[in-house]
Amino acid sequence: QVALHAVGDAEAEMLLRVMSEMAPAERWRSLRVRIEHGDGIYGVRIARMAALGVVIVQQPIHFGELKVEGGRSLQDARWGDRAKRFLPLRSLLDAGIPLAFSSDSLNADDTANPFLNIMIAASYPRRPDQAITREQALTAYTAGGAYAEREEARKGKIVDGMAADFAVLSQDILTAPLEALPGTTSLLTVVDGTIVYSSGPFAALHAGS
């Protein structure tokens, strides 16, 4: 699988040009190219990327209004007026582009909190027109992630015959108040049928049981 890191719009345009020069669209669709971030894929580039069968892995934590010197947001400082078009979500899904979410972090801090990322994706204060539903955000983290790594036949869904990967959460993230999602914790985490974490009413269960 080809995995590429692309952020800027000039970089996205260059990527489209190089891919079109190297092979026809049907060849790229068979390879299922994975693009990390893809922030500059917007406007007509979305349909062009969809035709190539790419998968985009996004990190909603990047959508926040981090301020830089002068009080401007990081996005505005980087891209100016173009920032209003960067980082689409709904448009990607509407075009049929498979979407996956990740934390883009190796640290056990708020940036790695999937429930914070789901909250941001479902509200998207900076671009409300590009917000997606909680269900779509959850799918991006589960089935979308499995598809991005070409493991959709083995994991990503709770289906008979697939890996038993699941978590029992402290609240229903589909109905809880949106602002409460970052406080969600796992009470029981099972990976491929093995309990790897338990707490609360499941505290008596141990890894390996």
Secondary structure in CASP SS format (residue, H / E / C, confidence):
PFRMAT SS
TARGET T0000
AUTHOR 0000-0000-0000
METHOD secondary structure of the structure
MODEL  1
Q C 1.00
V C 1.00
A E 1.00
L E 1.00
H E 1.00
A E 1.00
V C 1.00
G C 1.00
D H 1.00
A H 1.00
E H 1.00
A H 1.00
E H 1.00
M H 1.00
L H 1.00
L H 1.00
R H 1.00
V H 1.00
M H 1.00
S H 1.00
E H 1.00
M H 1.00
A C 1.00
P C 1.00
A H 1.00
E H 1.00
R H 1.00
W H 1.00
R H 1.00
S H 1.00
L H 1.00
R C 1.00
V C 1.00
R E 1.00
I E 1.00
E E 1.00
H E 1.00
G C 1.00
D C 1.00
G C 1.00
I C 1.00
Y C 1.00
G C 1.00
V H 1.00
R H 1.00
I H 1.00
A H 1.00
R H 1.00
M H 1.00
A H 1.00
A H 1.00
L C 1.00
G C 1.00
V C 1.00
V E 1.00
I E 1.00
V E 1.00
Q E 1.00
Q C 1.00
P H 1.00
I H 1.00
H H 1.00
F H 1.00
G C 1.00
E C 1.00
L C 1.00
K E 1.00
V C 1.00
E C 1.00
G C 1.00
G C 1.00
R C 1.00
S E 1.00
L H 1.00
Q H 1.00
D H 1.00
A H 1.00
R H 1.00
W H 1.00
G H 1.00
D H 1.00
R H 1.00
A H 1.00
K H 1.00
R C 1.00
F C 1.00
L C 1.00
P C 1.00
L C 1.00
R H 1.00
S H 1.00
L H 1.00
L H 1.00
D H 1.00
A C 1.00
G C 1.00
I C 1.00
P C 1.00
L E 1.00
A E 1.00
F E 1.00
S C 1.00
S C 1.00
D C 1.00
S C 1.00
L C 1.00
N C 1.00
A C 1.00
D C 1.00
D H 1.00
T H 1.00
A H 1.00
N C 1.00
P H 1.00
F H 1.00
L H 1.00
N H 1.00
I H 1.00
M H 1.00
I H 1.00
A H 1.00
A H 1.00
S H 1.00
Y C 1.00
P C 1.00
R C 1.00
R C 1.00
P H 1.00
D H 1.00
Q H 1.00
A C 1.00
I C 1.00
T C 1.00
R H 1.00
E H 1.00
Q H 1.00
A H 1.00
L H 1.00
T H 1.00
A H 1.00
Y H 1.00
T C 1.00
A H 1.00
G H 1.00
G H 1.00
A H 1.00
Y H 1.00
A H 1.00
E C 1.00
R C 1.00
E C 1.00
E C 1.00
A C 1.00
R C 1.00
K C 1.00
G C 1.00
K C 1.00
I C 1.00
V C 1.00
D C 1.00
G C 1.00
M C 1.00
A C 1.00
A C 1.00
D C 1.00
F E 1.00
A E 1.00
V E 1.00
L E 1.00
S C 1.00
Q C 1.00
D C 1.00
I C 1.00
L C 1.00
T C 1.00
A C 1.00
P C 1.00
L H 1.00
E H 1.00
A H 1.00
L H 1.00
P H 1.00
G H 1.00
T C 1.00
T C 1.00
S E 1.00
L E 1.00
L E 1.00
T E 1.00
V E 1.00
V E 1.00
D C 1.00
G C 1.00
T E 1.00
I E 1.00
V E 1.00
Y E 1.00
S E 1.00
S C 1.00
G H 1.00
P H 1.00
F H 1.00
A C 1.00
A C 1.00
L C 1.00
H C 1.00
A C 1.00
G C 1.00
S C 1.00
END
